[in-house]
Amino acid sequence: MTLAAETSPRLNRPPRDGGRWLAAGVVIACLTLAPVAGLIGLASRGSGDLWPHLTAYVLPRAAWETLQLLAGVGLVTTVVGVGTAWLVVAYRFPGRKLFEWALLLPLAMPTYIAAFAYLDLTHPIGPVQTTLRALLGITDVRGLWFPEIRSMGGCVLLLGAVLYPYVYLTTRGLFLMQSSAALEAARTLGAGGLRTFLTVALPLARPAIAVGVSLALMEALNDIGAAEFLGVRTFTVAIYSTWVNRSSVEGAAQIALVMIALVLALVALERWARRRQGVAGEARAARRSEPRDLGPLGQTGCVLACAAPIALGFAAPAAYLAHAAAVRIAAFGVPPQIYGEIARTLGFALVATAIAAALGLVLAYAARVRRGLPARAAQIAAGVGYAMPGTVLAVGLLTPLAGFDNMVDGVARQALGISTGLLISGSGAALIFAYVVRFLAIPSGGVDAGLAKIPLSLDHAARTLGARPAGVARALHLPLAAPALGAAALLVFVDCMKELSATLLLRPLNFETLATHVYGEASRGTYESGAVAALAIVLVGLAPVALIARASSRNRPAFAEKLAVAP
């Protein structure tokens, strides 16, 4: 049947209603590209006398500190993510099974909440320095030298400790898929464990490392809370301050376009690093290498190496939040507004996740039923939002949303004689739209990876029986691609829960989510008051992360591959 399906002219023609899927994909792509058009329109207006100030003082510093931050975070996430992935795959040591999933826990810890916690933990009168002074017998509060977390180095280490799971998950999947033949050949030639890792395993895993590092760097670019709290003036912070503090949305748009150029360069670098991805996948069907036994010293080193990033990226800030929240609740009770903020955060994240999953399914299926450049281009264009930090996306959405509201208002005035005002701008719908555009690439790429594993012969067989693409998708593709879609939806939900940059700039008036509550309290220095909201974000985020860890343990190589392809 496969041969007949491939040679039949009727089956090789696009299905009759495949054009509808393509048209839907093109419409979705145009909607996701609207922020880019909005940025160009705003930037073209010019920022007047502000632009010389931006080019002389703001852009050089923002560019230099952003590059420093990316280089540092890239180095830390690579070392920690690749190192821990290799240890849990290649060696046996106590707690190895526990560390396999526990190393994913920092995914539930937003970067701005980690900064929020460490600012209080490492304060001169905080628990860390107070304990050290007590142990050393120092009575002067300023008598102990301690590294300053409000610095570039502190920001790099903090972001690296929270973002390394992106590298760990994708790299561990590639290590699991590597054949034992190459590793055993290196060992028979006298190569030790370190040399085998550096000369064989590491080169084969470079595509997965490139994917993981690019994801971590995009999250670092999107960060606004941690960078601002720790005194690092990145592009994201510069965009926010130019818009809010200098009241120049045009200047913010100009900085955003410069930032997009940096993001595109980052994506191009990641694609270049993955140009030989096929090499890493040749050994999927081969026998996998078994973990090796270690002596007591080696086992202790593995345990410490795996426990340290979990402690820094999750356990320490989570313990602080739990203690601070308990003290706050014992003294003043649960903040009454917290329940509404939890409901709003969950509601917006769930709605955005559902819409993104549905649109991602449409994009991926359009690329399957109408194979060719237009459908693939629409899918790629719809993924541009993932490469746009939240502040850039928020600035870019101003013009399209205002234009839509003005158009509807004009039609209503002419037809009904009434004014509709602002329907989307400044509303919850604008925020959901931003979430969908920002994270649409995840379900689109995840479903595409799942559909790629379904033979086209099944589509051809269904078409010979007279089935339309919509019926085939409902009866065949959706059930088979459901695991990929579910994994992608979990990632979208976690990201929507943690999203701060776009939420700060697009939320309605007097509208607070858990993320904006934490940001406001940290900005005022009232860390204890924000601990309850911060802990709520972490606790809610733990459930999806636990499901991700469970999925990666049950079907480890396949799940890691879906995550790698998704963005």
N, C-alpha and C positions, 0 to 999 in steps of 0.2 A: 504493500500500500504506500510505503514511503516513496519508492521509486515512481509510482504512478502519480503521486501527489506532486512530486518535484518536476515531472515532465509535462503534466497537463497544462495546456495554455489557459484553460478556464480557471484553474486553481491558482495559477501564478498571477492572475489579474487581481487588483485590489477588490475587496468585498464591496457590495453596493452601498452599504451604509458606513464604510470605512472613512469616507470623506467627512462625515459628521464628527467622528472621533478626532480627525486631523483638525477640523475647524475649531473644535472645543480646545484642543491643545494650543492652537495659535492664539485664541482669545486669552487663555490662562497666561501664556508667555507675555502677551502685550500688557496684561495687568501687572505682572511682576516687574516688567521693565519700566513701568510708569515712574517709579522713584528716580531712575537714572535720568529720564527726560525732565523731571521736575528739578533735579539738581542743576542740569545744564541751563534750564531757563532761569533759575534764580541766580546762578553765578554770572550769567550774561548781563544781568542788570548792573553789575558792578557794585562795589561796596564803598565808593567814594574815597574819602581821605583815609579810610580804615585800611585799605589794601596795602599801601606803603608800610604802615605799622606792622601789618601781619607778615609781610615778606621780610621785614628787617628784624623783627623781634620774636614773633610767634612761631612762624613756620620753621626757621632753622632749629630752634630749640625742640619743637615738637618732633621734627624729623629725626634729630640726633637721639633724643631720648626714646623715641619709638623703636628705632633701629637697635639701640642698646638693649632695650627690653626684649625684643624679638630674638636677638642673638642669645641673650642669657637664658630665656625661657626655652628656646630650642635646644640649647646644650643640656640644661637640667632635665627636661622631659625625655630627651634621647637617652641620656645616661641612666636615669632611674627607670624609665619604661622598658627599654631594651634589656637592661641588666636584670630586673626582676622577672621579666618574661622568660629569659634564658634560664634563670635559676629554677623556676617552678616547672619548666619543661625538661631540663637536662639532668636534674639531680634529685635524689631522694633525701629528705631531711624532715625532722619533726614539724608537724603543722603544715606540710606542703599543700594538702587539699584545702585547708582553711585559707591559706594565703592566696590560692588560686582565685577565689571570689572576693576575699577581703581587700585585695589590692584595687578593686573597683570602687570601694566606698567613697573616696574623694569626689566621685562624680556627683554625689548628693550634696556636696559642700560648695555653694557658690563662692567665687573668688572674693567678692566684696564682704561676705560674711566671715570668711577666714581672716581677712584684713581687720575687720571689725573686732574679732575675738583677740587676735594677736596684739593689736594696739593696747588693749587693756591688760592682757597677760604680761606683756613685756614693759609696761609702764614702770617708772621708778618706784611707785608704791604698789605695783601689781604683785601677784603671787610669786612670779619667777624671781624677780630681783629681791623681793623681801626675803624669800627663802635663802637665796645665796648670801645675802648680807648676814642673816642669822647664823648660817653655817660658818661663815668666815669671821664672825665677831665684829662686823662693821656696823656702827651706829649711825653714821652720817648717810642721809638718803642719797647724796651725790658722791659718796665715797667709793662707789663700785663702778668700774668701767664696764659697760655693756654695749654690745653692738646695737647701732641705731636701726630700728626697723623702718623708720621713715627715710628711706634711701633707695637708690636704684638696686643695690644688692639685696636689700630686704624684700623689695617688690618682686625681683626675679626669683628668689628662693621660695617666696610664698606662692606665686603663680605656678611655678614649676611643681611644687608639692601637691597642688590641687589638680593640675591639668595633665600630669603624666599618665593617668589611666587611658587616655586616647591612644598614646603610643603603646602602652602595655597590651591593650586588648587586640589591636591590629597585628602587632608584632608576634604576640604569643600564638595567634592563629596561624601565621606563616611558619613559625618554628614547629608547630604540631604537624604541618603538612610536609615538612621536609623529609626526604628519604634518609634512611639510616645508612645507605650505601656510601654516600659521599663522606659522612662523618666517620664511619668505620674505616674507610680507606685512608683518611688523614691520620687516624690513630695508629693504623698498622705501619705507616711511614714514620712513626715516632713523634707525631705532633701531640703535645699535651692538651689539656682541656682548654686553656686560654688561647693557645694558638689555633686549635680547631675552631673555636668560636670566632676568632678574628679573621681567619682565612677562608672558612667554608660557610658557617652558619650566617654570619653577619652579612656578607655580600649577597647571599640568596634572599635575605629578608629586607634588603634595601627598599623595595617598592612599598612594603607595608610600613616601614619606618617613615618613609616620605609622606604617606597618607596620614599616619598618626600625628607626626610633627606638624603638618599643615593644619590639621584640625585644632591642635593645641594653640598654634600661633594665631589662628583666626579668633579663637576664644580670647586670647590675650589682647588682640586688637580691639575686640568688642568691649573689653572690660572698661568700666568708668569708675566704679566705686573703689576698688582696691588701689588703682593708680592715683586717684585723687586723694584718698585717705593717706597714702604713703608719700605724697609729694612728688610724684612722677608726672610730668606734663606731656602726655602722649597726644597723638592726633585726636583721639576720642575726647579727651578732657578739653583740648583746645576748641573743638567744635562746640561742645556744651557751653563752655564759658563765653565764647564769642556770641552765641545765640542768646543765652540767658543774661549774662552780665553786661555785655556790650550792646545788646538789643540789635544785633545785625545778623539777620538770617541770611543775607546775601554773602556776608563774609564767612559764615558757617558753611554755606554751600561751596564756596571757593576752596576752603580747607578740605571739605569732604571730597571734592574731585581729586585733589592731590592725594588724599588717602586711598581713594579707589585705584589710582595708578599704582600705589604701593601694594595693594591687595592683589591686583592683576599680575604684578611682577611675582608675588609670592605664589599665586596659583600656577603661573608659567614655570616657576622653578620646581614646584611639586610635580607637574606633568613631565618636565624634563627628567627628574629623578626617577620617574616611573616608566620611562620610555622602553625599558626592556623587562616589563613586568612578566612576560611569558616565561622567563627563565625560572622565576620562583615557583611557578605552578606546575613544572614538569613532573615533580615527584609526588603528586597527590595520590596516585594510585599505588605507589611503592610502599614497602614496609617501613613503618616509622621507627625511629630510634627509641629505645627504652631508657628511662632515667637511670643514671649511674649512682652507685652508693658512694658515700663520703665518710671520712673519718670524723671523730668528735669535733676537731677544730673546724673542719670544713662545714659541718652541719651547723655549728654555732654561728659561723660567719653568714651562712645563708639565712638563718632565722633573723639575725640582726639586720641584714640588708633588706629583707622583706618587711620587717616590722617597722623600721624607721620611717619610710614614706607614709605608711598608714597612720603612724602616730602623729607625724607632722601635718599631713594633709587632711586628716579626719578626726582622729581620737582626741588630740589636744584641744582644737577649737570646739568640738562637740561637747567635751567634758566641761569646758568653760561655759558654754551656752546653757547646759543643763543646770550647772550650779548657779549661774547668774539669774536664770529664769526662776529657779526654785526660791532664791532669796527675794526676788521681786514679787513673786506670788505670795510668799509668806508674809511680806510686809504690807502689800497693798492689794492683794488679790489679783485675779486675772484681769488684764485691761479689757474693759467692756467692748472696745472697738475691734478687738482681735478676731472675734467670731465673724463679723462682717468682712474683714479683710481676708480671712481664710476662705470664706464662701466666694468672694469675688475672684481671688487668685485661682482657686480650683475651677470655678465656672468658666473664666476666660481661657484658662489653659485647656480645659476639656473641649470647649467649642472650637478653639483654634486647631487643636489636634485633629478633631473629627473632620474639619474642613480641609486641612492640609492633607490628611490621609486620602480623602475622596478625590481631591484635585491631583494628588500624586499618582493615584491609580489611573485616572483618566490620561495623564501625560504618558505614563509608562505603556498603557495599553494602546494609545494612539501610535506610539513608536513601533509597536509590534504589528498591528494590523495594516499600517501604512509605512512599511519599511522604505526609508529613503531620506534624503537630506532635509526636506521641510519638517517632517515629524521629529527627527533627531535634533534639528536646530531649535525647534520649539522647546524641546525638553532641556537642552543646554541653556537656552535663554531663561527659562523658568527657574534655573538653579543659580542665577546671578545673585539673588537675594541672600543666599547663604554666605557669599563672599563680602556682603555689605554689613559692616557693624551697625548696631542698633541706632546710634546717633546719626550716622549717614543716612540710614533708611528713613528715620523720622524727618530729617530735613528735606529729603527728596519727596516725601509724600505730601508736603504742605501744598504745593501747587496743584497736583492732580486732584486731591480731595477738595480743595477750594474751588477749582474749576468745575467739578461735578456738582457741588452744592449750588454754585451760581447758575449753572445751566438748568438744574431742576427748579430753582427759585424763579428764573426767568420764564420758564414754561408755565409754572403755576400762576404767575402774575398775569400772563397773557390769557391763559385759558380759564382760570377760575377767579382771577382778581385777588388772590391771597398770596402772602409771602411765606415760604416754607422755612426760610432762615438756613442755618447750618444743620444739615442732616447727619453728615458723617464727620466732618472736621470737629475735633474736640469732643468726640463721643467715644463710647466703648467700641463701636463698630470700627473706628479708625485704628484702635489698638489691636483688635483681632485681625484686621487686615494686615497690619505690620507684622504680627506674629506669623501669619500664614506665608507672607512673602519671604520673611526671614528664614523660615525653616522648611519651605516647600521642597527643597532639593533632597532632604532626607527621605521622605516617603517615596518620592519619584525615583530616586536612585535605588532605594531598597527594593521596591516592587520590580523595577527593571532587572535587578540582579536575580530576584526570584523567578520572574518570567523567563529569563534566559536559560534556566534549567529545565524548562518544559519543552519537549521536542515540537517542532513545527508540524510534524506529521499528525499530531493530535488535532491541530487546527484544521489541517486539510481534510482529515477524516470527518470532522464535524461539518465542514462545509459541503462535503459530498452528500451529507444527509440533509442539506438545506438549512442548516443553522446559521443565524446571523451572528456577527461579532458580539453584540450585546448578550445574546443567549449563551454563546460559548464562554464569554467572560464570567457570566453568572454561574454557570453549571460546572465549568472546568477550571478556568484560570484563577478565579478568586479563591476557591478552596485550596488550590495547590500553592498559591502565592501568599496565603494568609499568614504563615509564620514570618515571612519577610516583612509584610505590612505591619504585623504586630510589633516586631522588633523596632521598626522605624517609628511607629506611633509612640512607643515608650520613650525613645530618644527625644522626639518632638515635645512630649508632655514635660519631661524633665527640663528641657531648655526653656519652654514657656514659663514654667514655674520660677526659674531663676532669672529670667530676662529683666534687666534693670534699665539699660540705656534707652531703648525705645519707649519703655513705660514711663520714664521720667518726663519725656518730652511730649508724648502724645496722650497722656491720660486726661480724662475730663477734670474739670475743676472740682476740688474737694473730694477727689477720688484717690483712695489709698489702697495699694496692694501690700502684701507682706514685704515685698522687695523695697518699695518706696518708703514704707514705714521704717525698715532697718536703716535705709540710707539717710532719712531725715534725722533719726536719733543719733546716728554716728556723726553726722555733720555738726550736730549740736554738742557732741561730746558726752551725751547721756547714754552710755553703752548699756547700763543695766535695764533701762526702759525698753530698749530695742531687743533685748535678749529673748523675750518670749516669742516675738515675731520671727526672729532668726531661727530659733529652735523649731518653730512650726514648719518653716521652709525645709529644713534638713530632714525632719521626721516624715513629712509628706513625700519628699524626694527619695527617701530610702526604699519605699515600696517598689517603684519602677526600677531602681538600681538593683534591688534583689532579684526581680524578674529577669533583668538583663544578665546578671551573674548566673542565674539558673539556666537560662537559654544558652549562654556561652559554655557552660559546663556539659550540658546534654549534647549539643551539636557544635562543638568548639570551632573546628575549621570553617564550617559553613556560616556560622553566625559572624565570625570575625570577617569573613569575606564580604558578607552583606554590609557590615558596618564600614568596611574599607571602600566599597563602591558607592555607598549612599550619598555622600556629599559631592 
